[in-house]
Amino acid sequence: MTPRCRILALLPFLAAGSGALAQPSLTQNPIGQQSTATPGGAAIQLNDDMGLRFADGIVAIAEDKVITVDDVRREISPYLQQLQREARSQEDFNQKLESLQDSIIQQLIDRVLIIKEFHKHKEGEHDRQIPADFIDNQIAERLSDEFDNDRSKFLAYLRQKGETMQDYRKEVEEDIIYSYMRQQQHKSESFVSPVRIEQFYKENKDQFYQEDQVHLRMIELTRANNDTDAQLKTRAESILARLRSGEKFEDLAKQFSEDARRSKGGDWNWVKRSDLKPEFSEPLFALKKGQVTDPIVNSDGCFILFVEDRKYAGIQPLKDVRPQIESMLNTQLTNAAEEKWLERLRRDGYVKHF
């Protein structure tokens, strides 16, 4: 198989348009002198300390790629508002910001090393390449998704970054390579044995405790201005009579309920006891699957609650949580394998920190 054909065969696994880190937009600016308030009321200043940390504007060199302060600022920009909201104080914000800076610097270094690994070829093989038409398609998608097919916006974005079209094309190609290599690494660690799942379940049963839950369907009869409690109960009893005669609660809810879930047959999905007011939870959780409450009347109207299904408080059985455990263990396995892979790339590559 030629290098081109080999890559084409792998293209379905490539994430369209996904980069190593968040893609900056035209409105994303480097850290300025803005401020916001913490939940306690203290103002958080967005002070740019990277110029002090890296006086010459260079944070690292990975292989032949110089990673600059501006590169890091562009990647940090989308996260700043969230960081401000979560910070408890100026000191807490500064610590979180420095930690984020370090994390992004490492990601940018790893990106360079991962792309180098893609181009590394074994003896007798040609250098792998991404087909030109695939890159063209990715660029077209980005123009549509990020710039509304407005070429003037796109060119303004390139000018803001100080890039040429050739630079941007290379960036898109490297985004494709980066995503492909990460996905290949994840795929290689995608199997978790049943024995390991069962062992995790036995050792961590407390994690799978669940509250009482009911799969709730409800009919709500809204109180009109002149409706009395007795009138509402009479309407509700006529509906209950039809339910007892064999009609489905779902069909009756579609016909009579006056709330937003009417079209869904009054389906409120699974609810916990703690999700509901006592006036609803007490009669509802006294029922078994297939049972219905008496009419519940309050100032808003009249409610009929139906138990579509029931889960009782306790440890969930393994069969119910197996997919959840498999996903958790798969994530752990993948993360550990990826970190080991990255450690090898860092060890074998050239990296200089400033």
N, C-alpha and C positions, 0 to 999 in steps of 0.2 A: 504494500500500500504506500502510495506517495505521501510526503508530508502534508500536502494540501488535502488529499482525500482523508487522511487520518484526522485532521482537524475538523473537516466537514462532518465526519461521523460523530464527533464529540459535541458539535454545536448545540444540539438540543439541551445539553446540560448547562449551557452558559446562561447566566442571568442577564437579561437584556438591560443595558444601560446602568448597571449597578457598579458603583465605584468602591474604592477601598474605604473611603470615609464619606461624610456628607458632602454633597456637591454645593458649593457656594452659589448664591444667586446675586442678581444685580443689587439687591437691597441690603446684602450682608456686608457690614463694615468692620474693620478692625476695632479692637477695644478702644472706646472713647472715655470721656469723663462723665458718663451718665451715672445716675444713682437711682435706687429704689429703696423701699422700706421693707424691713424684715417683719415677720408676724408680731414681734415685740415692739415695732415702731422705729427701730434704729435704721438710719440711712446707710445703704451699701454703695460704696463708690467703686466704679469699674476702673480701677487704676491699672494702667499698662506697665507691668513690671518686667516684661520680657526684654526690653531694651537694656535694663540693668543686669538681668541674668546673662544675656548674650550680647555683649557690647559691640561686637563686630557684625551683628546681624545674622550669624551662622550658628545653628544649633547642633548640626551633625553633618557628617559626610558618610554616605552608604554607597560602597562601590564607587562609581563615578558621578553619583548624584549628590549635589549640595542641597541640604534641607535648611531653609532660611526661617527667620522669625516670621516673615510674612506668610510663608506656607502654613505655619502652625496657627497663626491668627485666623486665616481663612477657615481652617477646620474647626476652630474653637467657636467662632462666631454664632453658629446655630444653637449652641448650648448655653449661651450666657444668660438669657432670661430665666431659664429653668434653674440655673445655678443660683441666680439672685433670689428667686422665690424660695429655694430650699435652705438658703444660708440663715443661720441663727444669729450671726454677728458678722462684723467686718473681718474679724480674725478667721472665723469659720469659712467665710467666702474666699479669703486669700489662700487658705490651705486647700480648699476644694479646687480652686482655679489652678494652683501650682500642680496638684495631682493630675488634673485633666491635661495640663500642658505636657507633663511627662508621659502620660498615656498616649497622647496623640503623636508626640515625637517618636515613641517606640512603634506605633502603628505605621507611621510614614517610613521608618527604617525597614520594618518588616515587609512593607509593600515592595520596596526596591529589591529586597532579597528574594521574595517570592517570584517576582517577574524575572529575575536572573535565573532562578531555578527552572522556569518554564523554557527558557532558551537554551539551557544546558542540554547537550545531546550526548548520547552514548556513542561509542566508537562505531563507525560505519553508518550513522544516522545523520540526516541533514537537520539544520536548525528548524525548529517548528515555527510556523507563521500563522497568523490569523488571516483568512481570505479577505481581500480588499473589499469585495462586495458586502461582506458581513459588517465590516466597519462602516461602510457607507449607509447601510440600513440603520445601524445604531445611531449614527449622527442625525439621520432624518427623523428618527423617533424622538431624539432629544430636542431637535428644533421644534417639533410639534408639541411635545409635552411641557418643555421648560420655557419656550420662547414664542408659543402660539404661531409658529411658522413665520414669525416676523424676523427677517434677516437683519434688519437694522438693530433690533434689540440684541440679537446674537453677536453682531459685530461690535456693538457697544460693550458687551460683556467681555469680549476678547481684548478690547482696548483697555478696559479697566484692569484686567489681569496682566497686560503687557505681553499677550501671546499672539502668535500668528495662527493661521488656519492649520498649518503643518504641525505646530505645537499641540493644538487642540485634537487633531486627528491621532497623534501619538498618545495623548492622554486617554482618549476613548479606547484605543487598542489596549493600553495597559490596564484600564478598568476591566475590560473583557477578560484579559489574561488573569488578573488578580481574582476575579470572581470564579473563573473556571478552576484555578488551582485550589482555592479554598473548598469548593464543592467536591472536587476529586478527593481531597483529604478527608472530608466528612463522610463521603460514601465508603471509604475504605474501612471505616469503623462503625458500621451501621447495624451490627448484629449483637444482640444481648441474649444470652442463653436462658432458657426457662428456669434452670437451676439457680442462676444468679437472681432472677426476679423473685423466686420463692424465698430465697435466703434473705433478700432485702425486706420482703414483706414480714417475715417472722421477726426480724430484728428491729423493725420500725412500725409495729402495728399501731402505736399511739398516733402516728401521723394520719391514719386513715379512719379516725373517729368521725362520725357524722351526727349532726343534730337530727331530731325528728324533722321529717320533710313530707310535704304533701304536694302532689301534682294537682294544682287547683284549677277548677273551672268555676266561673261565677256569672250569675245573672244579676244585674243591677237595675232596679226600677227607680228612676229619679223622681223625687218628690216635686210635684207641681205646687203652685201657690196655695191652692185650696185643698190639697190632699190631706186626709187624716191618716193616722196610723192604721185605723181599721180598714180604710179603703186600700191602702198599700198591701196589707196582709191578705185581703180578699183577692187582689190581683195575683199575689204570689202563690196563694193556695190553689188557684185555678191552674197555674203552671205546674205546680207539684203534682196535681191530680193527673195531668197528662204524662208527666214523667213516670208516675206509678203505673199508668196504663200501658207502658212499654215504649214510649217515645224516647229518643236519645236526648240527653242533656245538651249535647253540642248543638243539635238542631233547634232546640228550644231557645238556647242562648242567641243563636243567629236571628231568631224571629222576634224575641221579646227584650233582650238586654239593651240597655240604653247607655252603655259605656264604650270606650274606644276599642275594647277587645271583642265587640259583637261579631265582626266579620270573621274572627278566628274561633268562633264558637265559645267565647268567654274564657279562652285558654290563658292562664297566668303562669303557666309552666310550674317549675318546682319552687316552693316557698318554704322557709324555715319558720318555726314557731316565733322566733325573735323578730321576724320580718313584719309581723302583724300586730295590730292592737289587740288587747285581751278580749274585747267584745267579739272579735272574729276568731282569734286563735283558740280560745277555750272550747267553743262548740265544734270547731273544725277538727282539732286534733283529738277529739273524743271519738271520732268516726273511723271506720275501716274503709278499705277500698270499695268503691261503688256506692257509698252511702252519701246522703245529702242532709244539710242542716235544715232546721225549721227556719222560717223567714226571720231575718235579723233586721229590726227597724231602728233607725237613728234619725238625726236631724237632716241628713242628706237624702235619705230614701230607704229602700228596702233591698236586702241582699239575700241571695240564695247561693250557698257554697256547696260545691260537689267535689268529692274525692275521686279524681281520675285514677290515681295510684298513690301508694304509701311507702315511705321508707322510715323505719324505726331507728331511734338513737342507738348507737353502738359502733363497733368496728366493722367497716365494710368488708365483705368477703373478697378473697383474692381475685375471683373471676371479674368482679366489678372494677377493680383498680389496676388490673394487670397492664392495660394500655398506658395508664398514667405512670406506673413504675418503669415500664420499658422506656418511655420517653425520657424520664429523669435519668435513668442509668445510661441511656444512649448519649444524652447531653454530657454527662460526666466523662464517659469514655472518649467521646469526640474531643472535648476540651483538653483532656490529658494528652491524647495523641497529637493534637494540633500544637500544644505547647512544646512537646518533645521534638516535633518536626521543626518548629520555629527556633528552638534552641540549637538544633544542628545547623540550620541556615545561618544563624548569627555566629556560630563558632567558625564555620567555614568561610564566611564572607568577610569583607573589609568594612569595618564600622569605626568611625572616630567621633566621639562626643566632645562638645565644646562647653 
